[in-house]
Amino acid sequence: MKSIEATRTYLQMLSPNEHKSVVNIVGDRVHITQIFDCPASFYRYLYCEVGREYHWVDRRNWSAQQIQAHLSQPGISLWVLYLKSSSTHQLPKTGI
């Protein structure tokens, strides 16, 4: 397998005051929600789909217990941005 160099970047917000609303930019087509008690299967889905183009591979084989341990850490939260398409279906666009 060919190796590639990768840079991992994290988004860190230490205070809710650091959050800037995007609703004014995109109107009612976007909904952002925090996911509580996330099932490992949904985390895996988001991780694989969102990370596909970025070659996210290091957490693909995590067990359900590893995922739950990760998500239960203080300071870790999972947010999903839903974009309403013209067909009115809502699809998760980001997360992890």
C-alpha positions, 0 to 999 in steps of 0.5 A, a space after each residue: 500500500 502506498 503511503 501518503 503524508 497527512 495533516 490532522 486538523 481539529 476544531 476546538 471551541 472552548 466557549 459557546 461564545 466562540 460559535 458563529 451562527 451560519 444560519 444567516 448565511 444559508 437561511 432555512 436550508 441548513 440545520 445543525 444539531 448536536 448528537 447525544 447518545 450517538 450509536 456506534 453505527 451512526 458514528 461509523 457512517 459519518 466517519 466513513 462518509 465525511 472522511 472518504 475524500 480526506 482519507 480518514 482511516 485510523 478509526 474505521 476499525 474501532 469497536 463500538 466500545 472504542 467509539 463510545 469511549 471516545 465520544 464519552 470523553 469530556 470536551 468531545 461532542 458530535 455535531 451534524 449539519 443537515 442540508 435540505 435539498 430541493 427534493 426536501 430530503 435531509 442528508 448529513 453533510 458533516 460531522 465527527 
